[in-house]
Structure formats: C-alpha cells, structure tokens
C-alpha cells in the first residue's frame, strides 16, 4: 500500500524573525564567473512554473510506477530531452533551477554539448555496443585513458605515486577500498608470506584465520553507502540501516562544531581534541586486543554530506591522519560527494594540507565512473582480489575525459570557489534577516548548507521552493544542502538567493524546536548522534516529507485503490 504523508500545516510565525540590521542582497556585488553563460541555449535565468510540483502528469506517472515498485522517494518525473544547463524540465513543463544536480552527480548540467557530442561519437558507439569485462578483456586504449585520469585528477601528490581502480558506483568504490585495507593488513600480519592452507580452508567456512576479525572505524553522522560493508560504516540515518544485519565495527564521535567558528574557536578546539582522544583510545584498544575486532582502516568524509553537511577543521583531519599512520591503520578518504571540484579544489581533502597523503581516496558521482586512488603499497599481490565483471564502464570514462577537459577549458573549479564565496556571503545576510529560521551557514565552494529551526520547517521550505521553481535537497535532520553543477555561476546563484529570500519571508515555523537543550539559538550543533544510544534516530522519521510526490498528499487521497485496481 502507498504511504501518504499529510500536507504540512503552518503555525504562528517564529518570534525571533525580524533582526533589525542586515545587508540587503542587492547591495552585495555579484562577482564575474570564469566563463560566459550560454544564455541563448540555457534560456532565461528565472525558472518558470505552469503547474504545482508535482503536477498532474508527474502524479499520473507516479501511479504507474507505484504499481510495480515502492517509489515514495520520487520528487517528480522529468523531461530530460527539454532540460538544459542548470534547469531541469519536469513532465508537466515546469522549468526548475536545479541546485541539487542529481544528488551532486551532474557536473556540467543537463545536455551539455560536449557530453552529447562525445556520446554520439564512433568511439561511444563501439564501447556501448561492446561493453567489456575490463578485468579480463580491456580495450587497447584503456591504459592510456587511466593514465589521462591520473594526470588530470589524481590527488596530490599527482601522477605516478597512485594506482587507480575503477568501479561502478560510490558504494562499490568504498566496499572495495575496505577489502584493499583488509588485504593489506593481513599481508603485513603474515610478513608478506602467502596464506597457509589453514587460511584457505577456514575462509570457506567464514571463519578465522582465513576470515579474520577485522574492522573499519567510521564516525557518527557518516554516510559511505548501502552495501553490507558500507552500511556497517554508515551512521547517518536509521532508514538506511534498519532491519539489515551489520558487522560489529567501531564508531567514533565526529566533531560537532558551533557557529560562527571564530566566536567559538576555543569550544570547537576542545570538541575536536575530545573526539581525537576518543579515536586514539579506540585505536589503542584495538591494538591491545580490547575490542572484538582489529581496526584495519578508518574512513572519513571531508564533509559529512548525507549526515548533515558536518565540518571539522583542517587541523583535526591532519591529526586524524597522523593517528592512522601511528597505529598502522589504512586512512581512507571518501570523496564520493565532495570530489571533483565543488569545494573550490579538485579534492576537498586538499584543503587540509596533509604532510602524508591518504592511503586511499574514493570517488564517484561527478566523475560518472567510480573507483579509488590508492598508494602503490596498497596493491594486492594476486589477481581477482579486487574484481567484478565490469570493473567500471568505458562509456562513463569517456564522459569523465570530456568533463575534465571542460573543467580545464572553463576553469570550473575556480568558478565553484568564486560562486560559493558569493553564496555564503548572501546566506549570512539571509541568516540575519530571517533570524531563528535558518542558521549555521557553512561550506567550501558551492558545497554549502544551512540549518533550519526544525525538521518540519526545513521540509516545508524545500517544498515551497519547489513550487517557486527551485529543485533542492535536504541532509541530516535539519539542514538544506546546495549541490549545484560546476556550470552554476554567480548569476544563477543570485536568482536562487532571490527566491530563497522570498520563501524564507513567507514561511511560518511548523511545530516545536526539536533539540535536546530547549529552544534553538542558531549556534548549537544540530546533527548530534549519541555513539552509545544512537539517539539521533528520533529526528529521522521513516517517511521523508521532503519527497515531492509524498508531500502532495491531497492529490493522492484515492491512489491506493486505483493502484490496486490497476494491478489486478
């Protein structure tokens, strides 16, 4: 049966609104982009809405889809042939400014001419007609393509210091990074000797010593994927993990910073020191045999995206890297969402200025193809240890090559830095103007987020923005995240901010503040997770009302009966 969510109803306006002194958005100069927007092809800067979202045609398609699968996560149905640049057109002809870009995975926007040209080339026809099992029968140009990627986008130090392993998606990239860490750990444990017959035999029984009691350390608020190993390191929302068996792997607290950062510098330093001390205790306990498993690796996101756009300082990450090295633990940086330029650098961890590079850096999303970079000493000695049928996709590699050339041609990473700086300056102004509604403006480049007073108000803002022609997304329990394409310019940002200002001015707070410590002042961290009790779960209902289809409950009153009749 289809689950329907009630339409959110407004309550009285929040009393903190109306800060008396704040800069007007129009007084903040709009900076120049690194390239000129294609106004003729992309069309007007303002979105246009001809129906509510989701409209009648989307709802009709939704009924068709709901007859064959659970699909309440769907926002609306798209007409991709009519979408272009930073604008997605839905099935009803609504043209929305997209600041979510397919969950941060559309680097050049919709129907970019260089991408469509590459995919209609003779090379594309060959690889689409003959998709190879790359682990056994790669095409003759595959080594040169990997070499191009190493030269153009490998993390520092660039080039020959890295191996690259390609995969299909972010989860498989992380999953196989974990396997690489375990394989390396056991190879070191055996002093480089081959496995014994006992190792081989016991592995077939899922037993030690062949299947050792090892683990990956992860952090509260983390999201690393939904496959079995990745789920054991994902700690963001109960809906991801509920009812699925997990490995008994350790979790450490990720820092909960207060904003503004300068005002709370001492508090945040103490918070990060406490979190680092917890990590070191876990690593000591692992080395001393206190834990049920030995920690072979740790994985960290530069910004915890799904968990609420949670940040930590560069100093915290440098010290975390040093702890991994001290205890001989593989240091994995998950750049699935942060990688490829959105933060104003090709890789978000470049902001840390590490002395020692990570052992593994995973990627996906904007790269189209997924995989990981790894140091040479992480390479398994035997074939088929890190392996699957496809080992990536040459068609996606062709897209990545095209994307990287466009990055260089239009200086798109610098564009993200410029545009993101403008967005944050304006959001700080809106935070003052709409005090008590939004707070904790944060981000690097266009990888930006704000926190909203409570979950229900956050969800209502996102729904109302969609009615005004902006597609955007949530993260964590209380936050709104921006994930625009790399073609998103300050001009696009100014239009988004104008509409966001309107939506904030019109919204009434829904419900009560959902914090542990009483009313929210816009400063305290909002995405807390108790590493003992997992208490954050009460703020993550099973149904997510930000989903465009689900929230439009009044349109769907009789849908269950219609779907059942159609199924019969």
N, C-alpha and C positions, 0 to 999 in steps of 0.2 A: 504493500500500500504506500502511496505517496505521502510523505510527511509535509504538512503545510505549516508555515510559520505565521503568526498573527502580524498584521500591519502594526508597526511601532507607532504609538500614540505619544504626543508631546505633553509635557508637563510645564509648570511655570518656568520662566527664564531663570538662569542661574544668577545669583546675586552678585557674583564677582565681575560680571561683564561691565565694561564701561570705563576702562582705565583712561584718565583724562589727558594724558600726553603721549603721543606716539607718532612716528613719522608716517605720512601718507604714502601709499605705494607709488603714486605718480611722481613723488619727489625723489624716488630712488632711481638713478640713471640706469637704463638698460644697456649693458655692455655689447660690444660687437662680437659676433661669432667668428670662428676661424674659417667659415665658408659661407657662401650665399645660398639662402633657402630657395628652392625651386618653386616659386610662388605659382607659376603657370600650371605646373603639373599637380602640385600638392593641393592647391586651391586656397580659399580664404583661411585666415588664421583662426577665425571663430568657428566652433562646432555648430552643427545645425540639427535640431530635433523636430521630427514630424509626428512622432507618437511618444507615449511614455516608454520607458525602458524597464523591463522587456515589453515590446509591442505585440500586437495580435499575431503577427507571423512567427515571431520567436516563440510565443506561447503555443502555437499550433505545432511547431517543430518539436517543442519540448514534450508535448503529449505523445508524439510519435516515438521519440527517444525513450521516454519513460515506460513505454510498453515493453521494451526489451532490456533495459538496464537502469540501475539506480543513477540518477543524474542531477541531484539537487544542488550540486556544486556549480552548475552552469549559470553564467551571468546572463547571456543572451546568445543568439545564433548570428553568425557573421556572413557577410557577403565579401569574401576576400578579393574577388575579381574587381570590386569597386573601391577597395581600400588602397590608400597610398600614403607614403611618408609616415607622419606621426598620427594619422587619422584612420580609425577603423570604422567601416560602414557595417551596420547590422542588417538583418534580414528585412527590417521594416523601412530601410532607407535612412535611418538616423546616422549621422556622421559625428563620431565622438573623438575628441582629443585623447589619445591613449598615453597615459603616464605610467602604465604598468607593463607594457610591451611584452605580452605573453609570458608573464611571470619572469621578467628580466632576461628574456632569451631572444629578443629581436633587435640585433644591434643596428641595422641600417633601416629600420622601419619597414613598412609594407611595400612590396613590389618595387624594390629598388632596382633601377635599370641594370646595374652591373650584375646583380644576382640573377635576374630573369634572363639576361644575356648569357651568363655562364651556364645556367641550367638548360638552355636551349642549344648549346654548342654541340658539335660532333663528339667531343670528349664526354660530355654528360650523357649523351645517348648510349655510348658504349658501356659506361660504368653502371647506368641504370638498367640496362638490358642484361648485364652480366655481373651481378654483384658478387664479388669474390669472398671466399673464406680467407681473410688476409693472413691468418696464422700459418696457412699451408700453401696457398697459391696467390700471392700478391701480384699485382700488375707490375710491369717492368719499371714504371716511373714512381712506384711507392717510396723507395728510399729517398729520392730527390724531393718528394713532397714533404716527408718528415724532416729532412734537412732544412727546407724552407721555413717550416714552422719553428724549428729550433732556433734558427737565425732571427726570425721576426718577432717571436713572442715568448721565448723561454724566460723564466725568471732569472734575476741576477744570481750568480754570475752567468752571463749569456753563453749559449753555444755548446761547445763540446763537453762541458762538465756534466751535462744532463743526458739521461736516457728519456725517451718518450714512449709511452704505451697508450694506444688508443682504445676506446670503448664506445658504448652506445649512449650512455646517459650518466648523470651525476651519481646515481646510486651505484651503478656498476663500477664507476671510477673509484669511489670510496671503498666499496666492497673489496676490490682487488688490491687497493692500497693497503688495506688491513692484512690481506693474505701475504703481500710482499713483506710487511713488517714481521709477521709471524715466521715466515720462511727465513728471513734474515736472522731473527732471534735464535731459532733452533740451529741454524748453520754455525753461528757463533758459539752456542752451547756445546756443539759437537766438535769444536775446534777445527771446523772445515772438513771433517771426515764425512763420508757418505752415511746415510741412515743404515741402521742394523736391520737384520731380518726381523727382530722383535718389533722395531719401529714400524716396519712394513705390515707385519701381521696384525698388530694391535690397532693400526689405523683403520683396518677394515671392520673393526668392532667398535669404532668411535671411542676408543679407549687410549689412555696413556700407556706407554710414552709416545706412540705414534701420533696421537691426537692430544697434545699437551694442554694443560690447564693455563692458557694464556688469555690476556685480555687487552682491550684498547681503552684507555682512560678518556672520558669525554666530560663535558661541562654542562651545568644546569642551563637550560634555555637553548641548547644546541639543536640543530637540525642537520642530519647528514644523509637522509634518505629513508626509504621504506622497505628495503630488502632486509633479510634477517640480521646480518651483522650490523648493517647501518641502523636498523631500528634499535638495537641494543645501545647505540651511542646517541640516538635522537632523544632529546629531553624537552621538547618544546610544547607539545600539546597532547593530552590523553587520547584524542581521537586517532592519532597516528599509531598508538601503541596498544590500545585496548583489545583484549581477548587474544593477543598473539604471544606465544611463548618467547622469552628473551634469555639471552646469556646473562649470567650474574657478573656483570662488568662494573667497575667503579665509576663514580661521578664526583667531580669536584665543583665547588661553587664558582660560577663566573661572576666577576665584579659587578656590583650594582651601583653605578655612579650617580651622583647628584649633579643637577644642573642649576645655574650655569657653572661650567667647570672651574673657572678662575675663582669664583666665590667659595667653592667647596674644595679647593685644591688639597687642603690637609685631610679633610674627611675622606676624599677619594684615594689619596695615597695610603691611608690607613686601611681602607677597604681592600685595595689591591694587595697590600702586604699580607693581610689576613688570608686572602684567597691563595696567594702563593705559598704561604706556610701550610695551608691545607693540602695543596698539591704535593709539596715536598714530603709531608707526613705519609701520604698515600704511596709515594714512590719508595720511601724508606720501609714502610710496612710490606710492600711488595717484595723488595729485595731481601727483607728479613724473614719472609715466609709467613707473615701475619695474615695477609689476605688469602682468600681462597684461590686466587689466580696470580700469576706473574704478569705485571704490566709490560707488554712488549712495545707498545706505542701509545701515543696520545694524539688526538685530533682536535683542532681548534679552527673556528671561523674567524677571520679578521673582524667581521661584523656579524653578530648573530642575527641573520635576516628574519627567517620564519619565526624565531623566538621573540622578536620584538625590536629588531634593529638595536641591539645592545652593543655598546662600545667599551673598550678598555684603552689605556694609554699605550703608546709605543714602548715605554719603559717596562710595563707589565709583560708585554709579549717578548721583549728581549730577555727578561729574567726567566720567563717560562721556557724559552728556547735553551737557555743555559742549564736549567734543571733537567731538561730532556737529555742533553749531552752529558751532564754529570752522572746520570743514572743509566746511561746507555739505552735510552728509550727512543724509538723512531719518532721523529717530530713531523707530523702530517698537517699541512695547512690546507683546509678545504676552501678553495676559491671558486667553487661551482657557481655561486651567485655574484661574488664580489669581483671575479676575474674579468679581464679584457676591458679595462679602461674606465668603468663607470665612476670609480673613486678619484679620478684625476691622475691615476697612474695605471699602467697596464695591469699590474698586480697590486692588490690592496696591501699585501704584506711588505711592499717596497716602502711604505710609509714608516715602517719600524726601524729601518737602517740596521739590519741584523749584521753581526760580525760573522756568524755561521749561517749559511743558507739552510732552509728546511731540508729534511731528507726526502720528502715527497710533497708535491703541490698538485692537487687535483683540480680539474676544470671541466666545464660543460656549458650549458645554456648558450651564452652569446657566441661561443666557439662553434655551435651547431654539432660538431663532433665532440665526444667526451674523452676523458683519459687522465693521465697523470704524468708529470715530470718527476724523475727520481734520480738521486745521485748514483754514480756508477756502481758503488758498493752495494746497492740495493738489488742489483740484477740477480735473479735466481740462476743457479748453475745448470739446471736441467730445463729442457723444453716441456711444454704442456703444464707448467706450474701456474702460470698466469695465462689463461687461454679461454676462448669460447669460439663459436662458429665464425662470427663476423669480425670480431676484433676491431670494431669501428665501422666506418662506411665511407668509401671513396667519394661518393656524391656529397656528403657533408664536408669532407676535406676540401673538395673543390669550392664549396661555399666559403669555408674558412680562409682559403687562399685569397678569394675575392674580397672578403671582409677586411683582411689585413692590408691589402693594397689600398682600399678606400680609407682605412684609418690613417695610413701614411699620407695619402694624397690630400686629405682634408683636415689633417691634424686633429682627429676626433677626440683623442684623449685630452688634449689641451682644451678643446671645446667643452668637454664634460667638466673640467676644472672651473672654467670661466662661468658656465651656466649654473653649476652647482653653487658657486660663491654668491651669485645673484639670488638664487632661490633661497638660500639660507638667510641672507640679509633681509629679504622681504618677509620670510616666515617669522623672523624675530620681531619685525614690526607688527605682523598679524597677531603674534602671541601677546603683545602688549595691548593691542586693540581689542582682542577677544579674550581678555584675561579670565582664567578659570575655565575656559572651554578647551584650549589647547596649551601645551607646554612642552618642555624638554626638546626643543628644536636641536637636531643633531645630524651629522652626516659628513661624508667626504665626497667631493664632486657632486654628481647628481644622485648619489646613493644617500638619500635624505629621508628623514622620518620626523613625525611629531607625535606626541602622546595626547590623547583625548581624555576628558574628565572621567568617563566610564565607558564600558563596552557598548552599551545600548546607544549612547550618543555618538560614539565612533561609527557604529553601523548605520545610524540614520544619516550622518554626514556623507558617508560613501554612497548611500542610496540616493540622496538628494543631488550629489554631484553627478551621478549618472543621469538623472533627469535633466540636468543642465548641460549634458554633453561631454562629460569627462569620465573616462574609464580609469579607475584606480583600485588599489588593493590595501588590505589590512595586514598587520603582522602582530604577533604576540596577543595579549589580552586587550590592549587598549590603544594600539598605535596604528597610524596610517603611514604607509611607505610609498615613496616615489621611486619608480624603476623605468624611467623613460628610455627611449632608444638613444644611441650615440649621435643621432641626427637631430636631437632635441636642442634647439637653440635658445638663447635668452628671449627672443621674440615669442617662441612658443611658451616659455616659462611665464612671461608677463601675462599672456592670455589665461593660462592655468591659474595664476595667482589672483587675477581679477575675479574669476569665477569662484575660487575658493573663498575669497573675502566675502562675496555675496552669500555663499552657502553658510558660512560661519555667522554672518549677521542675522540670518533668517532662522537658524536652528534654535530650538529650546532644548535644554538638558532633559534627558529621558532617564527617570529613575534616580537612584541614590548613588553616592560615591562608593565604589567597590574596593576600598583599601582596608588594610588591617589597622591603620592608625588614625581612623577618623577622616575628616574632610581633607581633600587633596589641595595642596598649595602650588602644584605645578613644579615642585622641586624634587620631592622624594622619588626614588626609583619605583616603577610601576610593574615591572615584569618579574617579580620575585618568585623564586621556587625554593621551597624548603627541601634540602637534599636528603632529609630524613623521612619526612612525611609526604613529599610531593604535593604540598598544599595548593600550588597554583591551579590545580585542576578545577577548582570550584568556579574559576572565572573563564573556563572554556567549555561552554555547553556543547553537547553533542551536535546540535544543529547550529549552523553558522549563518546568521541572518544577513550577512553582507552579500550573500549569493543573490543575484538579481532576480532569478526566477522564483526562488523560495520566498523572498520577502514580499513578492506581489501576491499575497495570499488572497486578496479579494477577487483576483481574476481566476483563481483556481478552485473555487468552492466545490464544484461538482466533478473535478478532474478524476478522482479515484474511480467513480462509477463509469465514466467514459472510457478510461483506460482498461478497466476490467472487461467492459463490453467488447472493446476492440480486440483484446487478447483472446476472448472466446471466439 
